[in-house]
Amino acid sequence: MSVPPSAEPTLWELHRAVSQLREDLRGDLAHLAARLDQVVTQDVYRADQRATEQRIGQVEAALAGLRGEHDQITERGDQQRREDQVQAAATKRLVMSSFVAPLVLMAMQLWLVSRGTS
């Protein structure tokens, strides 16, 4: 099969197609250049990652310190609560003995008085 002579593009059509390709290429290169402005080098990226890892390490260390302080405060609070419970029990014994002892003494005196007069 042969191609009829009218099927081949003319020079003007070829010129227009090449010009269109050139314009498309310029637009694509401009778009690529705009995107490359947002790209960072590997050195900058690695430095940023190291800085981020350092900050995370510092935050973890601070968090561990705060956890330790929290545990110490909690332990001191528990110890203080136990001491308060011991003190409250001693106070209850003191209050009970301060009321019971005079009653026992009064009962003994009444018994002695009643035995002494009969």
C-alpha positions in Angstrom: 0.0 0.0 0.0 1.3 3.3 -0.9 0.5 6.5 0.9 -1.3 9.1 -1.2 0.7 12.3 -1.5 -2.0 14.3 0.3 -1.5 12.1 3.5 2.0 13.5 4.2 2.1 16.6 6.4 3.2 19.8 4.8 6.2 21.8 6.0 3.9 24.3 7.6 2.2 21.6 9.6 5.5 20.1 10.7 6.7 23.6 11.7 3.5 24.1 13.7 3.9 20.7 15.4 7.5 21.3 16.3 6.6 24.8 17.7 3.8 23.2 19.7 6.2 20.6 21.1 8.7 23.3 21.9 6.0 25.3 23.8 4.9 22.2 25.7 8.5 21.4 26.6 9.1 24.9 27.9 5.9 24.7 30.0 7.0 21.3 31.4 10.5 22.6 32.2 9.1 25.6 34.0 6.9 23.3 36.0 9.8 21.0 36.8 11.9 24.1 37.8 9.2 25.2 40.1 9.1 21.8 41.7 12.9 21.6 42.1 12.7 24.8 44.1 10.9 22.9 46.8 13.4 20.0 46.8 16.2 19.9 49.4 19.5 18.2 49.1 20.3 14.9 50.9 22.7 16.7 53.3 20.0 19.2 54.4 17.5 16.3 54.8 19.9 14.2 56.8 20.8 17.2 59.0 17.1 17.9 59.6 16.5 14.2 60.5 19.5 14.3 62.9 18.1 17.4 64.6 14.7 15.8 64.8 16.1 12.7 66.4 18.1 14.8 68.9 14.9 16.7 69.8 13.0 13.4 70.2 15.8 12.1 72.4 15.7 15.2 74.6 12.0 14.9 75.0 12.3 11.2 75.9 15.0 12.0 78.4 12.9 14.8 79.9 9.8 12.5 80.0 11.8 9.8 81.8 13.0 12.4 84.3 9.4 13.5 84.9 8.3 9.9 85.3 11.0 9.4 87.9 9.9 12.5 89.7 6.3 11.4 89.5 7.1 8.0 91.0 9.1 9.7 93.8 6.2 12.0 94.6 3.7 9.2 94.5 5.9 7.1 96.8 6.3 10.0 99.2 2.5 10.5 99.1 1.9 6.9 99.9 4.5 7.0 102.7 2.9 10.1 104.1 -0.6 8.5 103.9 0.7 5.4 105.9 2.3 7.7 108.5 -1.0 9.6 108.8 -2.9 6.4 109.2 -0.5 5.3 112.0 -0.8 8.7 113.6 -4.6 8.5 113.3 -4.6 5.1 115.0 -2.4 6.4 117.8 -4.7 9.4 118.2 -7.8 7.1 118.4 -6.1 5.0 121.1 -5.2 8.1 123.0 -8.7 9.4 122.8 -10.2 6.1 123.8 -7.8 5.7 126.7 -8.5 9.3 127.8 -12.2 8.4 128.0 -12.0 4.8 129.2 -9.3 5.3 131.9 -11.4 7.9 133.9 -14.5 5.7 133.7 -12.5 2.7 134.9 -11.1 4.7 137.8 -14.5 6.1 138.7 -16.0 2.6 138.6 -13.1 1.3 140.9 -13.6 4.2 143.3 -17.4 3.6 143.4 -16.7 -0.1 144.1 -14.2 0.7 146.8 -16.5 3.3 148.3 -19.4 0.8 148.3 -17.3 -1.9 149.9 -15.9 0.5 152.4 -19.2 1.6 153.8 -21.0 -1.7 154.0 
